[in-house]
Amino acid sequence: MNNQIKGLYIDEVLLERLAKLGKNNSLSISALLNEIIGSYLEKHDPNWLKKENKRLFQRKRVMIPAMIYKSSESELVGRYHSTTILDISLGGIRLSFTPDSTTKNEIEKEGSEFEVIFSLDKEGEPVVIRCSPTRVKDTEHGIQVGAAFNEANSHSHEYLQKYLM
């Protein structure tokens, strides 16, 4: 493919809405567009994901604001960090943090665990799931963290299962 940068026209009203949505989800417009277009291609182009998927559970692309809670080493106190869920399955989650986030240093520690807190709809109770990071990746749009679910209360697990099915 040609590496030249090509212009793309986006209506100003759409661009303003994307900027607002991106700001609310702590994502740049580029990251937001990347997720939207990737999700569209995944749904409408059967050749888009030709590579073999070795995942145990099917991922669902989403854009859900969330918080993570990372306890300190003494576990007496901890910190909350805002994030955006980019995809989710019954086995794990992919999170996006802003490029200036300090979360990466805390999450990358070996044996690290954190809780992800989010809601799947406006009326539902929050879903709280304990996770362990499996992959941390710097991208041009920020930091992405893949995490495997360790444990969830039965309500959160059932709620997630209904949402994904």
C-alpha positions in Angstrom: 0.0 0.0 0.0 1.1 3.5 -0.7 2.4 5.3 2.4 1.3 8.7 1.2 -1.0 10.6 3.5 -4.3 11.3 1.8 -6.9 13.8 2.8 -10.3 12.8 4.1 -13.3 15.1 4.3 -15.5 14.9 7.3 -18.5 17.2 7.7 -17.8 19.8 10.5 -20.9 18.8 12.4 -19.8 15.2 12.5 -16.3 16.2 13.4 -17.6 18.2 16.4 -19.7 15.3 17.6 -16.8 12.9 17.2 -14.6 15.3 19.2 -17.1 15.6 22.0 -17.7 11.8 22.1 -13.9 11.2 22.0 -13.4 13.7 24.9 -16.1 12.0 27.0 -14.4 8.6 26.4 -10.8 9.8 26.8 -10.0 9.0 23.2 -8.6 11.1 20.4 -10.6 11.6 17.2 -8.2 9.3 15.4 -8.6 6.6 18.0 -12.3 6.9 17.9 -12.5 6.8 14.1 -10.1 3.8 14.1 -12.5 1.9 16.4 -15.6 2.9 14.5 -14.2 1.9 11.1 -12.6 -1.3 12.5 -16.0 -2.3 14.0 -17.8 -1.5 10.7 -15.3 -3.6 8.7 -15.5 -6.5 11.2 -19.3 -6.5 10.8 -19.7 -5.9 7.1 -16.6 -7.4 5.4 -16.1 -11.1 5.8 -12.5 -10.9 4.6 -11.5 -8.3 7.1 -10.4 -10.7 9.8 -9.0 -13.6 7.8 -6.4 -14.5 10.5 -7.3 -17.4 12.7 -8.8 -16.3 16.0 -7.3 -18.3 18.8 -9.5 -16.7 21.4 -11.7 -18.9 23.6 -14.5 -16.4 23.5 -15.8 -14.1 20.8 -14.9 -10.4 21.3 -17.5 -7.7 21.0 -16.3 -4.3 20.0 -17.7 -1.6 22.2 -16.9 1.9 23.5 -17.9 2.0 27.2 -16.5 4.4 29.7 -15.1 2.7 32.7 -13.0 3.1 35.8 -10.3 0.8 37.1 -9.3 0.5 40.7 -5.7 -0.5 41.4 -4.8 -1.1 45.0 -1.4 -0.1 46.3 1.2 -2.7 47.3 0.0 -2.4 50.9 -3.6 -2.8 49.7 -4.8 -0.4 52.3 -5.4 2.3 49.7 -5.6 2.5 45.9 -6.3 4.7 42.9 -9.0 5.0 40.4 -8.2 5.7 36.8 -10.6 6.5 33.9 -10.5 4.3 30.8 -12.5 3.2 27.8 -13.4 -0.4 27.1 -12.7 -1.1 23.4 -13.7 -4.7 23.3 -15.0 -7.3 25.8 -15.6 -11.1 25.9 -16.5 -13.6 28.6 -12.8 -14.1 29.2 -11.3 -10.6 29.1 -11.3 -7.0 28.1 -9.3 -4.5 26.1 -8.9 -1.0 27.7 -7.7 2.2 26.3 -5.9 4.9 28.4 -4.9 8.4 27.3 -1.2 8.8 26.2 -0.4 10.8 29.3 -1.9 8.3 31.7 0.3 7.1 34.6 -1.6 3.8 34.7 0.8 1.9 32.6 3.5 1.8 35.2 1.1 0.5 37.8 -0.4 -2.1 35.6 2.8 -3.5 34.1 4.1 -4.8 37.5 4.3 -8.6 37.6 1.4 -10.2 39.5 -0.6 -7.0 39.1 -4.4 -7.1 39.5 -7.1 -4.4 39.2 -10.8 -4.1 39.2 -12.8 -2.8 36.2 -16.0 -1.0 37.0 -18.5 -0.2 34.3 -22.1 -0.2 33.3 -23.6 -1.9 30.2 -26.7 0.2 30.2 -28.1 3.3 31.9 -30.4 1.4 34.3 -28.2 -1.6 35.2 -26.0 -2.0 38.3 -22.3 -1.5 37.8 -20.3 -4.5 36.7 -17.2 -5.1 38.8 -14.7 -7.6 37.6 -11.2 -8.4 38.9 -8.6 -8.6 36.1 -4.9 -9.4 35.4 -3.1 -7.6 32.6 -2.0 -9.9 29.8 -0.7 -7.3 27.3 0.2 -3.7 27.5 0.8 -1.8 24.2 1.7 1.8 23.4 -0.1 3.0 20.4 -0.1 6.4 18.6 -3.5 7.0 20.3 -2.6 6.0 23.8 -2.0 2.9 25.9 -4.0 -0.2 25.4 -4.2 -3.0 28.0 -5.5 -6.5 27.3 -6.6 -8.1 30.5 -8.0 -11.5 31.5 -10.9 -11.8 33.9 -10.0 -13.4 37.2 -13.2 -13.3 39.1 -16.5 -11.5 39.2 -19.5 -11.7 41.5 -22.2 -13.9 40.1 -24.5 -10.9 39.3 -21.8 -9.2 37.2 -20.9 -12.5 35.4 -24.6 -13.2 34.5 -25.2 -9.6 33.4 -22.1 -9.7 31.2 -23.1 -13.1 29.8 -26.6 -11.8 28.8 -25.1 -8.7 27.2 -22.7 -10.7 25.1 -25.1 -13.4 23.9 
